[in-house]
């Protein structure tokens, strides 16, 4: 499989190594200064760029019938535009706030626990996410997905980085050097605390998941997510 890398920072380099180990070929390594030359030779593109570049990268792929995977966060105000463009062009698109296979299982666990806790009003929900100091957005896309999973099944209506009101989930976002990503959800009552937590040990898990998603997407048409890739939508 021929892969175009849109974004060639630390994540792009890890994705490159894992893709090569899995027998794939890299036909484009695009950073801020490169053009899209080589994109048309690709079977699929993987976008791990920056928020300001994501929409342009995804659009370029969809306009040229190149399936595209995006793990860039911080641009989701334009997500529906990309969905509409994908449908208009009969393209292939996967966005995920986190491609780690373990995190996507964690998303499911988070929703399952939220359903169980929904009627236990004595518990207050809060969250914490910790990432490396180079991460540009806060809270992380993963934290937002986790908060949305709780909101979906409870009376909470929103999340906030500030002091929460009664129907808001407080997210504490910390930036600490060399932390790939840690996410915790807390259910606190006067008598106890329930906590679920996912800790990434390296970028390897994110990169592997992105390559697995790219392998899965080739030959398909439509807008998908990691539940589709992992077969969790039927669970």
C-alpha positions, 0 to 999 in steps of 0.5 A: 500500500502506498501512503502519503503522510500529511504532517511529518512531525514526531507522530508522522515519523513514528507512523512512517516507521510502523508503515514501513515495518508493515510492508507499506511504501511512503510516497509523500512526506508533507510538512509546512513547506512541501507541496502535495506532489506525490499525493496522486500516487498514494492509495491512502493519506494519513493526516497528523498535521496541525489544526490550521492545515487539517481542512486543507489537507483533507480537502485536497485528498477528497478532491483527488479521490484519495482516501484520508485518515485524520488524527489532527485535533482542534479543527472540528468546527469544520468537521461537517464541511469535510463530511459533506465534501466526502459525500459530495465526492463519493470519497473515503474519510475517517476522523478520530480524536485518538487512533490508539486501539486501547483508547477506542476500547476505553471510549466504549468502557467510558460509555458503559460506565456512564450508563451504569452511573446515570441514576446515581446522582450522588456522584459528581463526574470530573476528568483529567488529561495530561499531555506533552508540552508541544500539544497545541489544543486543550482539552485534548480531542480524546478528552472531549470525546470522553466527555461527550460519551458521558454527556450522551448517557447522563444529565450533564450538558457540557464540559468546561475547563473553568469552574463547572456549574451543576450540569457541566463536567470539569476537565483539568488539562495539564501539559507536562514534558514527555507525556504521550497522553493520560486520561482519567474519568472520576466519579466522586461521592462523599463516601468513595471514588470510582476512577477509570484511566488510560495511560499511553506509554508512547506514540506507538499505539496512536501510530499503529491504530492510524496505519490499521485504519488506513489499511481498513479504509482502502477500497471503501467509500463513505465516512467512518470512525474507529468503531467501524474499523474495530467492529464495535458498532455492532456490539 
